Amino acid sequence: VCAIQVVFAFIPGEMIEIAAGVLFGPWWGTLFCLIAETLGSVIVILLVRKFGRGFVESLYPREKIDAPPILNDSKKRNAFIFLLFAIPGTPKDFLTYIVGLTKISIPTYILLTFFARIPSVITSTFAGSSIGDGKLMQAVIIFVGTAIISGIGYLIYHSIQKKNDKKGQENK
C-alpha cells in the first residue's frame, strides 16, 4: 500500500504510515514503510524516465515542476533532496516525480531518500503504535512535535526557495 501511495502522490502517506504503526508496531512498521516507499519511488522515477517531462506536466503544473532549480545543480541537489526528505510533512512523493527529471542515479536517490525518510516514517509509525496501544497522549505529543518540526522545515524550504528565486532573477 505504501508503494502504491508513492506512485499516486496525492494520497497522504502519513495515514498509511500511522496504520503500519498500529498494525505492525513502530519498528516493523517503519521498516515495511521504508522498503515499500523506496520501491514506489523507483517505480515513479522509472515511469518519469520512460514517459518524460510531458508525463510529469500532465500531473503537475509546470511552475511547480520548475520551482526547485537547485535540483539541476548536481552539487547541491543531493543535499537538498536529503534535507527535504528528512523533514516530516514535506511533499516527498511529488518531489520524486521532479527528481525523475534530473540526472541523479537511482542508487544515489535510494541511498539518500531511504535514510532521509527515517525521521518522518518513525514519527508516524510510533504515533500509530501509540494509538494502537491506547496511549493517546503519547500520540498527541508525537504529532505536535512533528508539526513543529514540519513548520520549521517549511520555513527553511521557503527560505531556500526565495534565495534561489532571487539568484534566478539576477541571472536573467
Disulfide bonds with the S-S distance in Angstrom:
none
